[in-house]
Amino acid sequence: MSTSGSEPQPPVIAVVGPTGSGKSDLGVNLALALGGEVINADALQFYRGMDIGTAKITVEERKGVPHHLLDTMDVTEEASVADFQAECRAAIQEIHSRGKRAILVGGSGLYVRAALDVLEFPGTDQMVRKELEQECETHGLAPLRTRLEEVDPVSAARLGDARRVIRALEVHQITGRPFSSFMPQRDYFQPAIQIGLSVDREVLRERLAQRVHRMVEAGLQEEVARLDAAGLRKGKTASRALGYAQFLKVLDGEADVAAAAEETIVATRQFARRQLTWFRADPRIAWLDWQDPQLVAKAAAAA
């Protein structure tokens, strides 16, 4: 995308892949090599104070590279993909306007898609949603599903739980369009290059376990306790984050530290598998070996 009367801007660079694969380090090193700035696309790193449990890059690890959209929200707030899309695109434009390269870094697949792809977000109407929820409570899901099959058979075939069926009907009611028409296509909003970190899954499994243990040693329980005092449980997004949900159980006396750590390891490994499935489905991503000694040079050449 270019601004009026200016030269076309260079492609946005996105560094993607599973948690624990080294995206943050590659983002910094790419920025140093290309004259760039990093934009965070990890939904949980928006939250102030969620540092240890999200493996948030430290000031020292940033090596002087400016980072955008880090520490922008309180834990009581709910992250919004639509808000992120607007903020991220504004940051990209601002970075490019200064002649720098915008480098998007993160493993939150939908957030990356929202930033890079043509993707609309239909609005919400609390009254419409409440009516649908009450209808579901009174008559069950079946009548709502039948109605969705009539107005949006594509969504009806894809969506199973009540929350999503209600959302699809809400969108149809307020926009007149089927919810499925808002699903993203693989069509870049502006020129972009995606670099994926290809991992050895067994090595990653062990690395994720070690990382959780380091988080515990670094004070994850104490971090969760501080955030609990700041209202962590009120935040729908933050309170369910990997590690935080598990260590809230420790604070409540429902689990010990060892059990919480093991549960976090299992959940993190499952999350990494889901990330790989998501990103592997995008044929536009150029995959590079996460442990290649020439990784930065190859990524810079691809960008």
Secondary structure as UniProt FT lines:
FT   TURN            4..5
FT   STRAND          12..16
FT   TURN            19..20
FT   HELIX           23..34
FT   STRAND          36..40
FT   HELIX           43..46
FT   TURN            48..49
FT   TURN            52..55
FT   TURN            59..64
FT   STRAND          67..68
FT   TURN            75..76
FT   HELIX           81..97
FT   TURN            98..99
FT   STRAND          101..105
FT   HELIX           109..116
FT   HELIX           126..139
FT   HELIX           141..151
FT   HELIX           153..158
FT   HELIX           162..175
FT   HELIX           179..182
FT   STRAND          192..198
FT   HELIX           201..218
FT   HELIX           220..229
FT   TURN            230..231
FT   HELIX           232..234
FT   TURN            236..237
FT   HELIX           238..240
FT   TURN            242..243
FT   HELIX           244..251
FT   TURN            252..253
FT   HELIX           257..280
FT   TURN            283..284
FT   STRAND          286..289
FT   TURN            290..291
FT   TURN            293..294
FT   HELIX           295..302
//
